[in-house]
Structures are given as C-alpha cells and as structure tokens.
C-alpha cells in the first residue's frame, strides 16, 4: 500500500485517508490502486466507507499516466493507459457495496469533484470549492463527466465543464454534487456523527439501501417496486435467522 494513503478499519467504518497534502492530495496511480483494492475487498462487518484528506484541500486532481513526449500511440493505446483505469476506478466507487460518506474540505477539483459526487453523501465544509478545470488545459473532461452525469442535470454538467468556474459548497449542494454543507468548524464532528449512525445499522440494512441506490434510478417503476420489496424482505429476514 502507498504511504500516500492510509486505510483503517474501526467498528464497521472503513476509513480511506488521502495523505499528499503538499500536492493537494492529487491521486497517483498507486493511491487509486489502493483505494480500489480496499473498496472491492470490503469485509462483511463494514457498514460505511469514509474518504477523507489531510491538509487544506480534499483532492485537486490526479497524476495522469501519460506517454513520454515523442511516443507513438494509437487511440486504443491511450484509452488503455489513461481513460479505462479512471473510468474503472469511478465504477468501483459508484458500486461500492456499502454507503460512501465523504468528508470534503478546501478544493475539490477534477477527480476531486468526481470523488465528492460519487459519494452517497458528501459532507462539505462551507468554504469548500468545486471545479472541473480540465478545459483550461485543453483536456476534454469526459472522464469526470462520466462520474457526474447521473448526479446532476445536463445544464449543470455543461456549466461545470464549459465555464470551468468554481462553485461554492452551497451551490454544489443545490446542484446535487454533494449531500450536505456544514460550517468548517463542525465538519469533523458531523462526519463522525453520520458514520457512527451508519455503523450501528446491520450490514444487511446498509447493503440493501446501497443496492437500491445503485439499481433503482435506471429501472422502470415495476422493476423498482419489485427491487424494493425483495431488498426489504432480504434485509429484514436477517433479523430472524
């Protein structure tokens, strides 16, 4: 595991801490691999995953795996090197088997904005800022857009990526990027309160809720109805074993 990330388990809470504060907690490939491994190997006792970050900023982007200057590369080569690993990483977070509760402070830029949006509940400090700045570097931000497009409206997505203007935590909440805003001084306490609440629930209950959140939005009403009944019955049945 990279020394740039800390992963701990405590009382049903899986904590994932980003530890590159001097670099704005920009994700390296090693950090991405460590997070992927932890999320895909969540044990039966885990009720909630809590991503956090040291320092002033949550996450200001990523260290991209780019070919060296002068290298000849096809579109397929670049996809395998750059696009697919990031999209697969987003899928791992989106489909985590238990709720993801993110603690967001300072700047959440690019990948950082995506990480906040992919959390089931992102709690942000009132001074947090969210931005998708890729087009400032003439980069098409379609990877971040993939993370955001089922969280926000088309108009909001276009505004974020085309204007590149930073938005405040309050605006991000109104857009649907994040779930809650609290004063910076209360951020730690609020995240711990919510994590402790979830840790008290049974694994079957939190997993049923997360399964519904993953599957229901893209389902028909009839499918959602059946899914709701099945997940509720399955979770409840665990109490009578």
N, C-alpha and C positions, 0 to 999 in steps of 0.2 A: 504493500500500500504506500502511496506517495506521502511524504512528510508535509505536503501542501494541503492535506485534507485529514480530518480526524473523524473517525466513525466509532460511536459508542452506543451501547445498548443499556437501558436502565428502566426497569419496571414497565415494560411494554412500550417504551419510547425508543425509537431508533433515531439517533442524532447524527446529522451529517454536517460537519463544520468546515467551511472553506477557510484556508489559512495562508492566503497570499495577500495580506492587506496592503503591502507596499506596491503591489501591482494591481490594486483594485479588485483582487480576487478573480481576475480573469482566469477562465478554466484552461488548464493544459490537457493534452490527451490522457496523461496519467490520472489526473483528477476525474475526468469523465469516466475512465475505465473503473476507477474505484467506486464511484457513485453507482454506476451500472451494476457492478458486482454486488454491492450492498442491497440495492433495491430488488434485484432479481432473486436474491437469496434470503429474503425476509423470512424469519422463522415464525412458527405458529403462535408465539407469545406476543409478537409485535402488534400493537394497536394503531400506531401513528408514526409517521416519518417526519422529522423536523429538520429541514435545511436551515442553517444559519451561516453567518460570515463574520470574521473578525474585522476590526478596523472601521473606517468611515463609510465604506461602500459595500453593498451586497454583492454585486458582480458587474464588472464593467465590460464584459465580453469574453472572448476566448482567444487562445493562441492557436491560430489556424495552421493545419498541416499543409503547407503549400510546396509545390515542386520548386527546385532550385532554378534561378534565372538561367535561361538558355536551354532548359529541359524541353524536349518534345513530349507532348502529352495529348491524348485524344480526349474527347468529352467523356467517354466512359472511364478513362483513367482518372480524370478529375472528379467525376462522380464518386468513384470508389474511394478516393483519397479524402475528399472534402465533404461532399453532400451526404452520402449514405450514413457515415458514422454519426453525424449530428442528428439526422432525422431518426435514426435508430435509438439514439440517446433520448430524444424527446418522447418517443413511443414508450420507452421504459418508464419514464416519469409519469406520462399520461395514464399508463395502465398499471401503475403500482397497485398491489392488491389491498392496501390499506390507505386511509386518508393521508395526504401530504399537507403539512401545516408549515408554511414558510415564514421566517422572520426576515423582514426586509428593511434595511436602513440605507440612507445615502443614495447613491446612484445605482439604478438597475438598467443597464444599457445592453442592447442587442440580446445576446444569450441571457443576460441577467433579467431582462424584461420577460423573455420567454420562460425562464425558470419560475418567476413570480406568477405568471399567467397559468402555467401548468399545475401549480399547486392547487389543491382543492380549496384551501383557504390560505391566502397570503395576507398576513397582518403586517402593515407597513407603518413606519413612523411618519408623523405628519410632515416631516421635512424630506421625505424620500422623493426621488425624481425618477421618472421612467422615460426612456427614449430609445428609438430604433435609428441609429445614426449611420447605418451601412452605406446609404447613398451619398453621404459626404465623401466617401472613398470610392465612389462609382462601383459599389458592390450591390448586386441585386439581392435584397434581403428575403428571398423566398423561403429560406430555412426558418427564420424567425416567424415569417408569416404563417408557415405551417403550424407552428405552436400556438399562434394567436387566433387563427381564423375560426375556430369553433368556440372561442371565448368572447369575441367582440363582434360588432356589426361590421358590414363591409365598409361603411363610411368611416368608422373609427379606425379600421385597419388601414384604409387608404390615407387617412390623416396622419397616422403614426409613421408610416413608411415613406410617404411622399414629402410631407413637410419637414420631417425629422425634428420637429420642435419638441423639446422636453415637456412633459406634463407632470403636474403635481400629484401627490398621493391622493388628494381629494378628487381630482379629475380622473385619475386611474380607477378609483373606486366607482365613479359614475359611469365610466366606460365599460366596466366589467372585467378589467385586467386583474384587479385584486379584490379581496373579500372584506377587508376591514382596515380602518385607519385609527391610530391612537396617538396621543402625544408621545414624543420621543422618550420622555422620562418614564413612560408606562409600558414601553414596548416589551421589555423582557418579562415583566410580570404578567402581561396579557397572554403572551405566547405560552408561558408556563401554565397559566390557568387553563387555557384551552387544551394543551397537551395532557395535563393531569386529568381533565374531564374525560377525554377520549381513552386514556389508559385505564380508566375504571370500567369501561364497557367491555363486553365479551368480544373475543376475536370474531365469533360468528356474526355478531351485530355489525361491527365496523366493516367487515368484509362484504356483507350483504349490501350495505349502503354504498360502498365504493363500486361494487359490481353494477348496481343500478345507475350510478352516476356515469359510468363508462358506457353502458349499453343503451340506456333509455333515450337519450337525446336523438339518436339516429333511427329510432324504432317507430313503428306505427302505434296508434293508440291501443289496438288489440294486443300487440306484442308487449307493450309497456304494462298493460293490465295483467297479462299472464306472468310477466317477469316479476312484477311487484308481488303477486301472490306467492309465486314459487320461492323468491328470496326471503320473504317474510316468514313463510312456513318453515323453510330450512333453518333460518336463524333461530326461530322460536323452538324448534324441535330439539336443539342442542341443550335447552334447559330441562328437558325431560328424559335425558339419557340415563 
